[in-house]
Amino acid sequence: MKANLGQIDRVLRIVLGLVLIALSLMGTIGWWGWGGIIPLVTGLMKFCPIYRLFGLNTCKTCSK
């Protein structure tokens, strides 16, 4: 898997994932907050399969 997420994209995904999971654990939002695992994992792996499917790449240092 080639990285296709840039730095800003990664940080936003990780923060969003952590916030959703934390809100779910606190009972503020329902079980769907566990869906935050998806942006968290894609941010940590520097790879998004949806981006690859559509040919997107926000990583400036990675070749397309």
Buried (B, 14 or more C-beta within 10 A) or exposed (E): EEBBBBEEBBEBBBBBBBBBBEBBEEEEBEEEBBBBEBBBBBBEBBBBEEBEEEEBBBBEEEEE
